[in-house]
Amino acid sequence: MLTNLRKKLGTIAAAVALATSATLSPSVASAAESTTWRVQSHWPGASTSYQDSLVRLKDVLEERSDGRLKLQLFEAGALFSAQETFNAVSRGIVDMGTISPSYAQNKISLAGIASGLPFAFRNVWEAAYFHQALGFEEMLRAEAAEHNVYWATDKVYPTEMVLKRPVNSMEDFKGLKIRSSGSLQTFLTDAGAAASYIPGSELYSALDAGIVDGAHWGASQGADSMALYEVAKHHVKPALNIAGTDVFIVSQRSLDKLPEDLQQIVKQALEEQFWFRTNEYQYQERVTLANAIANKGVQVNTLPEEVQNHLTQAAMKQWDKEGERSDNTKKALSMLKEFLGELGYL
């Protein structure tokens, strides 16, 4: 009887082992399988955003997918130029990229508004609300989808000037020589300042020598990283613009190839990234500026109301030009003006 019982137990054990093996094998195989996406960044490897935004997302995706989705990162220019990255992602040559919206203006009509209309938002939360609650992000995503691209703004943040002397009147503003670039250079020139482009490598010496009176290089983190506070002690508020200047773009083909659960992990991680990085960047800005005030003799120069009103009027002319690009830009600009009107800015 004991022998028969042992035989039965042996048979049951073998059956359990076989069933367990059959049950576990697919999950083991599934866990062993992984997909690696190539990601072309527009940030150099030394950039704080490369580490804080891109490397962060890489770590989040690998952790939440249990290693089933990995990102192979390439810093700025490693595979393509920043201006070529959107097309490379659109065609599926690379799976993901980071860009500034301005690099996709020939494809995305809303890119100019996304890059930041001058003197629109005065607080970061307003730009975040416009993107996420009023539907601007959905409009951007819909345009990008026409090019087989999934669009996700990384964060919204300010661009602010530093000056060697404060602005206390319109006369002070119109006498400024400012290092600028892109649409902000046009805006500042139209508003009456003398704006010109100077490469970053020459910016400190140009400020130090008095070739320019001020500049913008991001906001407080940018100014501090470029040592501009050594020669320009006045940090200007409000921001020249606040915008979603950094964007993740994902090949829709690559996204569609992933299992459904991984697709959801990617989309959820990107959604969370916007809020995490927007708030983290705002915190980092405040800490950097507070340190500059406490230890480097920097003072905050809030522009007088007459100067702010003048800049708003000059900016609105540029807004209207941007609104003429498409039906979408016309709609977005109407949304923006209504929102700013509700806030009491227009």
FENGI-V904676 format. One record per backbone hydrogen bond with DSSP energy under -0.5 kcal/mol. NH is the residue of the N-H (numbers start at 1). CO is the residue of the C=O. If there is no record, write none. Layout:
nh:NH co:CO
nh:NH co:CO
This chain:
nh:5 co:1
nh:6 co:2
nh:7 co:3
nh:8 co:4
nh:9 co:5
nh:10 co:6
nh:11 co:7
nh:12 co:8
nh:13 co:9
nh:14 co:10
nh:15 co:11
nh:16 co:12
nh:17 co:13
nh:18 co:14
nh:19 co:15
nh:20 co:16
nh:21 co:17
nh:22 co:18
nh:23 co:19
nh:24 co:20
nh:25 co:21
nh:26 co:22
nh:27 co:23
nh:28 co:24
nh:29 co:25
nh:30 co:26
nh:31 co:27
nh:32 co:28
nh:33 co:29
nh:35 co:68
nh:37 co:35
nh:37 co:70
nh:39 co:72
nh:40 co:96
nh:41 co:39
nh:41 co:74
nh:47 co:44
nh:51 co:47
nh:52 co:48
nh:53 co:49
nh:54 co:49
nh:55 co:50
nh:56 co:51
nh:57 co:53
nh:58 co:54
nh:59 co:55
nh:60 co:56
nh:61 co:57
nh:62 co:58
nh:63 co:59
nh:64 co:60
nh:65 co:61
nh:66 co:63
nh:67 co:62
nh:68 co:65
nh:70 co:35
nh:72 co:37
nh:73 co:71
nh:74 co:39
nh:76 co:43
nh:77 co:41
nh:77 co:80
nh:78 co:75
nh:84 co:81
nh:85 co:81
nh:85 co:82
nh:88 co:84
nh:89 co:85
nh:90 co:86
nh:91 co:87
nh:92 co:89
nh:93 co:88
nh:94 co:88
nh:95 co:38
nh:96 co:38
nh:97 co:249
nh:98 co:40
nh:99 co:247
nh:103 co:100
nh:104 co:101
nh:105 co:102
nh:107 co:104
nh:108 co:104
nh:109 co:107
nh:111 co:108
nh:112 co:109
nh:114 co:110
nh:115 co:111
nh:116 co:112
nh:116 co:113
nh:117 co:113
nh:119 co:240
nh:120 co:117
nh:126 co:123
nh:127 co:123
nh:128 co:124
nh:129 co:125
nh:130 co:126
nh:131 co:127
nh:132 co:128
nh:133 co:129
nh:134 co:129
nh:136 co:130
nh:137 co:131
nh:139 co:135
nh:140 co:136
nh:141 co:137
nh:142 co:138
nh:143 co:139
nh:144 co:140
nh:145 co:141
nh:146 co:142
nh:146 co:143
nh:147 co:144
nh:148 co:145
nh:149 co:144
nh:150 co:250
nh:151 co:149
nh:152 co:248
nh:154 co:246
nh:155 co:246
nh:157 co:243
nh:159 co:241
nh:160 co:218
nh:162 co:215
nh:163 co:234
nh:164 co:213
nh:168 co:166
nh:173 co:169
nh:174 co:170
nh:175 co:171
nh:175 co:172
nh:176 co:173
nh:178 co:176
nh:178 co:194
nh:179 co:214
nh:180 co:178
nh:180 co:196
nh:184 co:181
nh:185 co:181
nh:185 co:182
nh:186 co:182
nh:187 co:183
nh:188 co:184
nh:189 co:185
nh:190 co:186
nh:191 co:187
nh:192 co:189
nh:193 co:188
nh:194 co:176
nh:195 co:193
nh:196 co:178
nh:202 co:199
nh:203 co:199
nh:203 co:200
nh:204 co:200
nh:206 co:202
nh:207 co:203
nh:208 co:204
nh:209 co:205
nh:210 co:206
nh:210 co:207
nh:211 co:206
nh:212 co:206
nh:213 co:177
nh:214 co:177
nh:215 co:162
nh:216 co:179
nh:217 co:160
nh:223 co:219
nh:224 co:220
nh:225 co:221
nh:226 co:222
nh:227 co:224
nh:228 co:223
nh:229 co:223
nh:230 co:227
nh:231 co:228
nh:232 co:228
nh:234 co:163
nh:235 co:233
nh:235 co:299
nh:236 co:161
nh:236 co:234
nh:237 co:301
nh:240 co:159
nh:241 co:159
nh:243 co:157
nh:244 co:114
nh:245 co:243
nh:246 co:155
nh:247 co:99
nh:248 co:152
nh:249 co:97
nh:250 co:150
nh:251 co:95
nh:252 co:148
nh:255 co:251
nh:256 co:252
nh:257 co:253
nh:258 co:254
nh:258 co:255
nh:262 co:259
nh:263 co:259
nh:264 co:260
nh:265 co:261
nh:266 co:262
nh:267 co:263
nh:268 co:264
nh:269 co:265
nh:270 co:266
nh:271 co:267
nh:272 co:268
nh:273 co:269
nh:274 co:270
nh:275 co:271
nh:276 co:272
nh:277 co:273
nh:278 co:274
nh:279 co:275
nh:280 co:276
nh:281 co:277
nh:282 co:278
nh:283 co:279
nh:284 co:280
nh:285 co:281
nh:286 co:282
nh:287 co:283
nh:288 co:284
nh:289 co:285
nh:290 co:286
nh:291 co:287
nh:292 co:288
nh:293 co:289
nh:294 co:290
nh:295 co:291
nh:296 co:292
nh:298 co:292
nh:299 co:233
nh:301 co:235
nh:301 co:299
nh:302 co:300
nh:303 co:237
nh:303 co:301
nh:307 co:304
nh:308 co:304
nh:309 co:305
nh:310 co:306
nh:311 co:307
nh:312 co:308
nh:313 co:309
nh:314 co:310
nh:315 co:311
nh:316 co:312
nh:317 co:313
nh:318 co:314
nh:318 co:315
nh:319 co:315
nh:320 co:316
nh:321 co:317
nh:322 co:318
nh:323 co:319
nh:324 co:320
nh:324 co:321
nh:325 co:322
nh:330 co:326
nh:331 co:327
nh:332 co:328
nh:333 co:329
nh:334 co:330
nh:335 co:331
nh:336 co:332
nh:337 co:333
nh:338 co:334
nh:339 co:335
nh:340 co:336
nh:341 co:337
nh:342 co:338
nh:343 co:339
nh:344 co:341
nh:345 co:340
nh:346 co:340
